[in-house]
Amino acid sequence: MAPLARPAATRVPSIIVHGGAGGIGTTAIQLGAAFGAKVLAIDSPASRCAALAKLGADRVIDFHLFEEWPSER
């Protein structure tokens, strides 16, 4: 397996992490931030959203603030 390396692209990569407060989500946020990506994290409630910003997310969306966001799968 090859070691992680910065992308060769000249543009800043962006990632979206839905459910950012979970184990995989927090790892994705930290890795994305460490490699210089712009990170958008989506979760709820506000307490978890605040934690995502501290982990390195550039933008955080609390999906409960949007009425049109589906509440059930």
Protein Blocks (a to p, Z undefined) as FASTA:
>chain_A
ZZddddfbfbdcddddehklbmklmmmmmmmmmnopacddddddfklmmmmmmnopabdc
dfklpmklcfbZZ
